[in-house]
Amino acid sequence: MPGPPPIIIKKKVSHGCHHGGAWKVGYADFVTAMMALFIVLWLMNSSIKIQKAVGGYFKDPTGTSKMVGTDMVGAGENFVVNKDNMEELKEQLQKSIREVPKFDKLKNHIDMTVTNEGLRIELTESAAGTFSDSGSARMSGDGGDLLKMLAQEFGKLPNHIAMEGHTDSKPYPAGASYGNWELSADRANAARRLMQLNGIREDQVTQVRGFADQRLRKPEGPLDPSNRRISLIVQYLEKKPSVEAAGGEKAEGESIVGAAEKAGKEAAEKKKE
């Protein structure tokens, strides 16, 4: 005899426990938040320079508004020094100067200040003669090393450079054909020659000035050695409007004039009709 028919049991499967791919969105948000946290923690332990660079990138990703957000190597290629970022150049040069041989001997005779003209770097003398001997325009070895380093940094900038020579009030013998005016100008010119041989471009120096003892660093001590000095000025470079912007304004102006002429002709034709 045939056996009993098979019993088929149908089970209804519930899909209520499945949520598709929604969990992936939540996981991605979690990973993004963790990454942001790690970036913040890294920035908190980074230098001020890196913090400014990262912040500058998010404010201006192209780096064209104030040249921030870019990594300055040395003074920086295409780094335009203006009144907004002159302090950055000052900090970078101070860092580079520390690498000069015998920096400890020179550090008390290097003064950097931001002025209305630009960044002024003054190399002052000591009684023993730090950069040049008293009454001489010849540069010492230590002074030459410093000027060569500055020349390499200045040569990366588009800015113009002015150079000044200053003396103390010690007079030359009466009737001498050479005096403080000639000495101050010769010292500035000697610095120019050395720096142009070591990095500064031919067209970068715009002025070589000799002031003798007319602009004393210490007026109360006219014979003080620090009055003998060479001043290097990195002058501000004003930003000029781009060629495209200028061309756009010109094209816009021409289109307005053309529209006015066209309207005038149409009005004259209607009047004739």
C-alpha positions in Angstrom: 0.0 0.0 0.0 1.3 3.5 -0.7 2.5 5.5 2.3 0.8 8.6 3.6 1.3 11.7 1.4 4.2 13.9 2.4 3.4 16.8 4.7 4.7 20.1 3.3 5.2 22.9 5.9 5.5 26.4 4.5 7.2 29.0 6.7 6.8 32.7 6.2 10.1 34.5 6.4 10.0 38.0 7.9 12.2 40.7 6.5 11.7 43.0 9.3 15.3 42.6 10.6 16.9 43.7 7.4 17.6 47.4 6.9 19.3 47.5 3.5 22.4 49.8 3.3 21.3 52.5 5.6 23.9 51.5 8.2 26.6 52.5 5.7 25.6 56.2 5.8 25.8 56.2 9.6 29.2 54.5 9.5 30.5 57.0 7.0 29.4 59.9 9.2 31.2 58.3 12.2 34.4 57.8 10.2 34.3 61.4 8.9 33.8 62.7 12.5 36.7 60.7 13.7 38.9 62.0 11.0 38.0 65.6 11.8 38.8 64.9 15.4 42.2 63.5 14.6 43.0 66.6 12.4 42.0 69.0 15.2 44.1 67.1 17.7 47.1 67.2 15.3 46.7 70.9 14.7 46.6 71.6 18.4 50.1 70.1 18.7 51.5 71.7 15.5 53.5 74.9 15.2 51.8 78.3 14.7 53.1 78.4 11.1 51.4 75.1 10.2 48.1 76.3 11.9 48.1 79.5 9.9 48.9 77.6 6.7 46.1 75.1 7.1 43.6 77.8 8.2 44.7 80.0 5.2 44.1 77.1 2.8 40.4 76.7 4.0 39.9 80.4 3.7 41.6 80.7 0.3 42.3 77.4 -1.3 43.9 79.0 -4.4 46.3 81.1 -2.2 45.8 84.1 -4.4 44.3 86.6 -2.1 47.1 87.2 0.5 49.4 84.3 -0.5 48.5 82.5 2.7 48.1 78.8 3.0 51.3 78.1 1.0 54.4 76.5 2.4 57.2 79.1 2.4 60.5 77.5 1.7 63.1 80.2 2.5 61.5 83.5 1.7 59.3 81.7 -0.9 59.1 81.8 -4.6 56.5 84.3 -5.9 55.8 85.4 -2.3 54.6 89.0 -2.7 55.5 91.0 0.4 52.9 93.6 1.2 51.7 95.3 4.4 49.6 92.2 5.3 52.3 89.6 5.4 55.6 91.5 6.0 55.7 89.9 9.5 55.8 86.5 7.9 58.9 87.4 5.9 60.5 88.8 9.0 60.0 85.6 10.9 61.3 83.5 8.0 64.4 85.6 7.7 65.1 85.5 11.4 64.9 81.7 11.2 67.3 81.6 8.2 69.8 84.0 9.9 70.2 81.5 12.8 71.8 79.1 10.3 74.6 81.6 9.4 78.0 80.6 10.8 79.0 82.5 14.0 75.4 83.6 14.5 76.1 84.0 18.2 78.7 86.7 17.4 76.4 88.5 15.0 72.9 88.2 16.7 73.2 91.3 18.8 74.1 93.4 15.8 71.1 92.5 13.6 67.9 94.4 14.0 64.7 93.9 11.9 61.8 96.3 12.0 58.7 96.7 9.9 58.4 100.3 8.8 56.2 102.3 6.4 58.7 101.7 3.6 59.0 97.9 4.2 61.1 95.5 6.2 64.3 97.3 7.4 67.3 95.1 8.3 70.1 97.0 10.1 73.6 95.5 10.5 75.2 97.6 13.2 78.9 97.7 14.1 80.7 97.1 17.3 83.8 98.9 18.6 85.9 96.0 17.3 84.2 96.1 13.9 81.6 93.3 13.3 80.9 93.8 9.6 83.7 96.2 8.6 86.5 98.1 10.2 86.2 101.7 11.3 86.9 104.0 8.3 86.8 101.1 5.8 84.1 100.0 3.3 85.7 96.5 3.1 83.3 93.8 4.3 84.5 91.2 6.9 84.2 87.5 6.4 81.3 87.1 8.9 79.5 90.1 7.4 80.0 88.7 4.0 78.4 85.3 4.9 75.4 87.1 6.3 74.9 89.2 3.2 75.3 86.2 0.9 72.5 84.4 2.8 70.2 87.4 2.7 71.0 87.8 -1.0 69.8 84.3 -1.7 66.5 84.9 0.2 65.9 88.3 -1.3 66.5 86.9 -4.8 63.4 84.8 -4.5 61.2 87.8 -3.9 59.7 90.1 -6.6 60.2 93.1 -4.2 62.7 95.9 -4.8 65.6 96.4 -2.4 67.0 99.7 -1.1 70.4 99.9 0.6 71.8 102.5 2.9 75.1 103.3 4.5 75.5 105.2 7.8 78.5 106.4 9.8 79.1 107.9 13.2 80.1 111.5 13.7 83.8 111.0 14.0 85.3 113.5 11.6 88.0 113.0 9.0 91.0 115.3 9.1 90.4 118.8 7.8 91.0 119.2 4.1 90.7 115.4 3.5 89.3 114.5 0.1 87.4 111.5 1.6 84.8 111.8 4.4 81.8 110.2 6.0 79.6 110.9 2.9 81.9 108.9 0.7 82.4 106.2 3.3 78.6 105.7 3.9 78.0 105.5 0.1 80.9 103.1 -0.4 79.7 100.7 2.3 76.2 100.6 0.8 77.6 100.1 -2.7 80.0 97.3 -1.4 77.0 95.5 0.1 75.1 95.9 -3.2 78.0 94.4 -5.3 78.4 91.4 -2.9 74.7 90.7 -2.8 74.2 91.0 -6.6 76.9 88.4 -7.0 75.2 86.0 -4.7 71.4 86.1 -5.5 70.0 89.5 -5.9 68.9 90.3 -9.5 70.4 93.2 -11.4 67.1 95.1 -11.6 66.1 94.4 -8.0 68.1 97.1 -6.3 66.5 100.5 -6.9 68.4 102.8 -4.5 71.9 102.9 -3.0 72.0 105.7 -0.4 74.7 107.2 1.7 73.6 109.3 4.7 77.0 109.9 6.5 76.1 110.8 10.1 72.8 112.6 9.3 70.6 109.8 10.6 72.2 108.6 13.8 70.9 105.5 15.4 71.8 107.0 18.8 71.7 110.8 18.5 72.6 111.1 22.2 75.9 109.2 21.4 77.1 110.4 18.0 80.3 108.4 18.3 78.6 105.2 19.4 79.8 102.3 17.1 76.1 101.3 16.4 75.7 104.4 14.4 78.0 102.8 11.8 75.6 100.5 10.0 74.3 99.1 6.7 70.5 99.1 6.2 68.7 96.8 3.8 65.1 97.6 3.1 62.7 95.1 1.4 60.2 97.5 -0.1 56.5 96.8 -0.3 55.2 95.6 -3.6 51.7 96.8 -4.2 49.3 94.4 -5.9 48.2 95.5 -9.4 44.9 94.6 -11.0 45.1 91.6 -13.2 45.2 91.9 -17.0 42.0 90.0 -17.3 40.2 92.3 -14.9 41.5 95.3 -16.7 40.5 93.8 -20.0 37.0 93.0 -18.7 36.5 96.6 -17.6 37.6 97.9 -21.0 35.4 95.5 -22.8 32.5 96.4 -20.6 33.1 100.1 -21.3 33.3 99.5 -25.0 30.0 97.6 -25.0 28.2 100.4 -23.1 29.5 103.0 -25.7 28.4 100.7 -28.5 25.0 100.3 -27.0 24.6 104.0 -26.6 25.6 104.6 -30.3 23.1 102.0 -31.5 20.3 103.5 -29.4 21.0 106.9 -30.9 21.0 105.6 -34.4 17.6 103.9 -33.9 16.1 107.0 -32.4 17.3 109.1 -35.4 15.8 106.6 -37.8 12.4 106.6 -36.0 12.4 110.4 -36.1 12.9 110.4 -39.9 10.0 107.9 -40.3 
